[in-house]
Amino acid sequence: MKRVGFMFAGQGAQSVGMGRDLWEHSPAARVVFERADRVLGRPVSALCFEGPAAALTASVNCQPAIFTTSMACLAALRERCAVEPLACGGLSLGELAAVTCAGALDFEAALRLVAERGRLMDEACRATDGTMAAVIGADVGLVEGTCRQHGVDMANYNCPGQVVISGARQALDAAVKSLAAARVSRVVMLEVAGAYHSRLMNAAAASFGRILAEAPLRAPRCLVAQNVPGGMVSDPDALRANLRAQVNGSVRWESCVRAMMAVGAEVLVEVGPGKVLSGFLRRIDRAFPVCAVGSWAEVEAAAGLLG
């Protein structure tokens, strides 16, 4: 069995129909969806399979839906092959899936945390006027300086050549104009409900921190690469603090990926909907082996690769 690192997707990876074929082909995945419906008292599975897209996009819905689909993908993979990760990491929301995969949280406790996180972030979005933009191919120091000048925040360090900035709409628009004046040619405004991983999420982070304080976190079975430090964490108190801090702090995803590679992972597996993280990995190290597990066909392919 290859030494494996698992990567779990964040918000934005959702799509109507995600997980449906896993429900049809994998008894283990079906159990995950059924448990999610029961725990939350609402049809998360129907939302994943049928949408509508507008409802699936809202943080209050998409966060538990993505988490559930990711856990169903993991269950289906483990049903096909006895794989245990050397390390886990997740981008933003995906960090809770990584912590669960690593055994630091039970599924039901983690799902309740995810649902609260989505609700609190949804409230913060409605209470503020914020947005985000991806900055492509710019000097990171220049972008960081521009953010400080205009009072916006560095939300994501995704991969070489791509960072994301986040903040109040007027301030972010001013930052984008400054970047254009500095001859940064590619800035893409993101279609998001608010300014995630910025100071506009401070209220959500504080409230989520109080909920996390009561969460039954324990030492993980494997290392977890966390977004805020961008490195490996195993202490439960540190896991808890970092889960709170990333709601309004920077996601150092490139550093997380490099940390998983550095501890000896031979292949990284993107578990859950979408292939965004696989794309980031190819920008980080084009030669490093990666596969995605978001459908039944991909589960079977990954089982053959990892076995």
C-alpha positions in Angstrom: 0.0 0.0 0.0 1.3 3.4 -1.0 1.9 6.1 1.7 -1.1 8.4 1.1 -2.1 11.9 2.0 -5.7 12.9 1.8 -6.9 16.4 0.6 -10.4 17.6 1.3 -12.1 20.3 -0.8 -13.6 23.5 0.5 -16.6 25.6 -0.2 -17.1 26.2 -4.0 -16.5 22.5 -4.9 -20.3 21.7 -4.8 -22.3 20.7 -7.8 -25.9 19.4 -8.1 -25.8 15.7 -8.4 -22.7 15.2 -6.3 -22.6 11.8 -4.5 -25.6 10.3 -6.3 -23.6 7.5 -8.0 -21.9 6.7 -4.7 -25.3 6.3 -3.1 -26.3 3.9 -5.9 -23.1 1.8 -5.8 -21.6 1.9 -2.3 -23.5 0.7 0.8 -20.9 2.5 3.0 -21.5 5.8 1.2 -25.3 5.4 1.5 -24.9 5.0 5.2 -23.1 8.3 5.4 -25.8 10.2 3.6 -28.5 8.6 5.7 -26.7 9.5 8.9 -26.3 13.1 7.8 -30.0 13.4 7.0 -30.8 12.0 10.5 -28.3 14.1 12.4 -29.3 17.4 10.9 -33.0 16.6 10.6 -33.2 17.7 7.0 -32.5 16.1 3.6 -28.9 16.8 3.0 -28.7 13.9 0.6 -31.6 15.3 -1.6 -29.9 18.7 -1.6 -26.7 17.1 -2.9 -28.4 14.9 -5.5 -31.1 17.3 -6.7 -30.3 20.8 -5.7 -31.5 23.4 -6.7 -28.2 25.0 -7.3 -29.1 28.3 -5.6 -30.0 26.5 -2.4 -26.8 24.4 -2.6 -24.6 27.5 -3.0 -25.6 29.1 0.4 -23.0 28.5 3.1 -25.7 27.2 5.5 -26.4 24.4 3.0 -23.3 23.8 1.0 -20.9 23.4 3.9 -22.7 20.3 5.4 -23.4 19.1 1.8 -19.8 19.2 0.8 -18.6 17.7 4.1 -21.2 14.8 3.8 -20.2 14.1 0.2 -16.5 14.1 1.1 -17.1 11.6 4.0 -19.2 9.4 1.6 -16.4 9.4 -0.9 -14.0 8.4 1.9 -16.3 5.6 3.1 -16.7 4.3 -0.5 -12.9 4.3 -1.0 -12.3 2.5 2.3 -15.0 0.0 1.4 -12.9 -0.9 -1.7 -9.4 -0.8 -0.1 -8.0 -0.7 3.4 -6.3 2.7 3.1 -5.1 4.7 6.1 -3.6 8.1 5.5 -0.1 9.2 6.6 -1.5 12.7 6.7 -4.6 14.7 6.0 -5.4 18.3 5.0 -8.3 20.3 3.9 -8.8 23.7 2.3 -11.0 25.9 4.6 -14.2 23.9 5.2 -12.2 20.8 4.2 -10.1 21.0 7.3 -13.0 19.7 9.3 -13.2 16.7 7.0 -9.5 16.1 7.4 -9.8 16.3 11.2 -12.6 13.7 11.0 -10.7 11.4 8.7 -7.8 11.6 11.1 -10.0 10.4 13.9 -9.9 13.5 16.0 -13.7 14.0 15.7 -16.6 11.6 15.2 -18.7 12.1 12.1 -21.8 13.3 13.9 -20.0 15.8 16.1 -18.1 17.1 13.1 -21.2 17.4 11.0 -22.9 19.5 13.7 -19.8 21.7 13.8 -19.9 22.1 10.0 -23.6 23.0 10.1 -22.9 25.7 12.8 -19.9 27.0 10.9 -22.0 27.4 7.7 -24.8 29.1 9.6 -22.5 31.6 11.3 -20.7 32.4 8.1 -24.0 32.8 6.3 -25.1 35.3 9.0 -21.8 37.2 8.7 -22.2 37.4 4.9 -25.7 38.9 5.3 -24.5 41.4 7.9 -21.7 42.8 5.8 -21.0 43.8 2.2 -17.8 41.8 1.2 -16.4 40.0 -1.7 -13.2 38.2 -2.9 -10.8 38.2 -5.8 -8.2 35.8 -7.1 -4.9 37.4 -8.1 -3.0 35.5 -10.7 0.7 35.7 -11.5 1.5 38.6 -9.2 4.4 39.1 -6.7 3.0 37.9 -3.3 4.8 40.7 -1.5 3.1 43.3 -3.8 -0.3 41.8 -3.1 0.3 41.7 0.6 1.4 45.3 0.7 -1.7 46.4 -1.4 -3.9 44.6 1.1 -2.4 46.4 4.0 -2.7 49.7 2.2 -6.4 49.3 1.6 -7.5 47.4 4.7 -8.3 44.1 3.1 -7.0 40.6 3.8 -5.0 37.8 2.3 -7.6 35.0 2.3 -5.8 32.1 0.5 -2.3 31.2 -0.6 -3.4 28.5 -2.9 -0.4 27.6 -5.1 2.4 29.3 -6.9 0.9 32.2 -8.9 -2.5 32.3 -7.2 -3.6 34.0 -4.1 -7.0 35.3 -3.1 -7.8 38.6 -1.4 -10.9 39.3 0.7 -12.7 42.2 2.3 -15.3 45.0 2.3 -16.5 45.6 -1.3 -15.3 49.2 -1.6 -12.0 48.5 0.0 -11.4 45.5 -2.2 -12.4 47.4 -5.4 -9.8 50.0 -4.4 -7.2 47.3 -3.9 -7.9 45.8 -7.3 -7.5 49.2 -9.0 -4.1 49.6 -7.2 -3.0 46.1 -8.5 -4.1 47.1 -12.0 -2.0 50.3 -11.7 0.9 48.1 -10.6 0.5 46.2 -13.9 -1.0 43.1 -12.3 -2.9 41.8 -15.4 -5.1 39.0 -14.0 -7.4 39.7 -11.1 -10.6 37.7 -11.2 -13.6 38.7 -9.1 -15.1 35.7 -7.4 -18.9 34.9 -7.3 -19.2 34.5 -3.5 -21.7 35.5 -0.9 -19.2 37.4 1.2 -15.6 38.0 2.3 -14.5 34.6 3.7 -11.2 34.4 5.6 -11.2 38.1 6.3 -11.9 40.5 9.2 -15.6 40.5 8.0 -15.8 37.0 9.5 -14.7 38.1 13.0 -18.1 37.7 14.5 -18.5 34.2 13.0 -15.0 33.2 14.2 -15.7 34.3 17.7 -19.1 32.5 17.9 -17.6 29.3 16.3 -14.8 29.4 18.8 -17.3 29.2 21.7 -18.9 26.2 20.0 -15.6 24.5 19.3 -14.7 24.9 23.0 -17.3 22.3 23.8 -16.5 20.0 20.9 -15.1 16.5 21.8 -11.8 16.8 20.0 -9.1 14.2 20.7 -5.6 13.4 19.4 -5.7 12.4 15.7 -4.4 9.0 14.4 -2.3 10.8 11.8 -0.8 14.2 11.3 -3.2 17.0 10.1 -1.9 19.9 8.0 -3.8 22.9 9.2 -4.5 26.1 7.2 -3.4 28.8 9.6 0.1 27.5 10.5 0.5 25.8 7.1 2.0 22.8 8.8 1.4 19.6 10.7 -0.6 19.6 14.0 -1.4 16.8 16.3 -2.3 18.4 19.7 -6.1 18.6 20.2 -6.0 22.1 21.7 -4.0 23.4 18.7 -6.4 21.7 16.3 -9.3 23.5 18.1 -7.6 26.9 18.0 -6.6 26.6 14.4 -10.1 25.6 13.3 -11.4 28.7 14.9 -8.7 31.0 13.6 -9.1 29.9 9.9 -12.6 31.3 9.7 -11.3 34.8 9.6 -7.6 34.0 8.9 -5.5 33.1 5.9 -5.6 29.7 4.3 -1.9 28.6 3.6 -2.9 25.8 1.3 0.4 25.6 -0.6 2.3 25.2 2.7 -0.2 22.4 3.8 0.4 20.5 0.6 4.2 20.8 0.9 4.0 19.6 4.5 2.1 16.5 3.5 4.7 15.8 0.8 7.6 16.4 3.3 6.4 13.8 5.8 6.6 11.1 3.1 3.4 10.9 1.2 3.9 9.1 -2.1 0.6 10.1 -3.6 -2.0 12.8 -2.7 -5.7 11.9 -3.1 -8.4 14.6 -3.4 -11.4 13.2 -1.6 -14.8 14.8 -2.3 -16.5 16.8 -5.0 -14.5 18.7 -7.7 -10.8 18.6 -8.7 -9.7 22.1 -7.6 -7.1 20.8 -5.2 -5.6 18.5 -7.8 -5.2 21.5 -10.0 -3.4 23.4 -7.3 -1.1 20.4 -6.7 -0.1 20.4 -10.3 1.0 24.0 -10.0 3.0 23.2 -6.8 4.7 20.1 -8.3 3.6 18.9 -11.7 5.4 15.5 -11.3 3.8 14.6 -7.9 1.2 11.7 -8.2 -2.3 12.8 -7.5 -5.8 11.4 -8.1 -9.3 12.5 -7.3 -12.1 10.5 -5.6 -15.4 12.2 -6.2 -17.4 9.5 -8.1 -17.8 5.8 -8.1 -15.6 5.4 -11.2 -12.9 7.4 -9.5 -13.2 5.3 -6.3 -12.5 2.2 -8.3 -9.6 3.8 -10.2 -8.1 5.1 -6.9 -8.5 1.7 -5.3 -6.5 0.1 -8.1 -3.8 2.8 -7.9 -3.4 2.7 -4.1 -3.5 -1.1 -3.6 
